[in-house]
Amino acid sequence: MNKKKAQSNVHLIQLESYKAPTTVESNREDWVQFGEDNNFFKYLIDRFNNSTTNNSVINNISKLIYGRGIDATSIIQQRTIRLLITFLN
């Protein structure tokens, strides 16, 4: 008799181990620094480029947000969307 091992779909995420970057406000500068050496965004880009899991999660979430795109069936809608895209670029 074959006994199959039950597979669990439960995944644990240990968010308590996450350390948010410190933000440092300075009266001398016109910007706020994020993380050590002000390189938090470089850190995020490196994680995206070098981690297949991180890359996949970010790409799939962005696909969920974007959905199937924007449909414009009338000329007025098409002109409005072109104007919006031109404005955003």
N, C-alpha and C positions, 0 to 999 in steps of 0.2 A: 504494500500500500504506500503510495507516494503522498507525502505530506508537504504541501507548499508553505513556504514561509510567508507570512503576511507582510506586505510592504506598507510602510507608513508614508502618508503624504504630509506629515507634520514636519515643518522646518523651523528651527529656532534661529532667531536673529538676536545677537547680543548687542543691543544698542547702548548698553551701559559702558561698553568698551570704546565707543566713539568719543573722540575728543574734538570739540569744535575749535576752530582757530581763534586765537585771541585777536580782538580788534583793538588797535591802539590809536587814539585820537591825539593829535599834536596841534598845539596852537601855532606852531611855526610853519606847518605845511597846509596845503589846501585839499588834502585827501586823507583818507583813513587807511591805515595799513592792516592787511589781513595776514595772520600767521607770522611765523618766524621769517625774518628777512623779506617780508612783504611778497612772498612767492606762493600763496595759497592757490591762486588761479593756475599757475604753472603746475602745481601739484595735481590739480584736478585734470588738466590736459594730459599730463603724463599718465595718470591712472586710466584715462580714456584710451590713450594710444597703446599702452602696454598691458592692459588687462582685458582679456577676451570677455570675461564675465561683465565687467563694468561697461565695456563697449557695447555688448549685446543689450544690456539693460537700458542704457541711455538711448540707443537706437530704437528699440522696441517701444519704449515709453513715448518717444517723439513721434513714432508712427501712430500710436494710439491717440495722441493729442491732435495730430494733423488729420487723421482719418483718411477719407478718400479725396481730399482736396476741395477745391471750390468749383462749383458748377455755375455757369452763367448761360442761360438759354436765350435771353433777349439781348438786343444790341445795347440797351441802356445798362443792363447788368454787366455786360462785357466792358463797356466804357468805364463804369464805376470801379470795377475790379482792376482794370489797367491803371486808372488814376490812383487807386489805393496802393498798388504794388510800386508804382513810380514814386509815390510819396514815402513809402517805407524804405526804399532803397536810397 
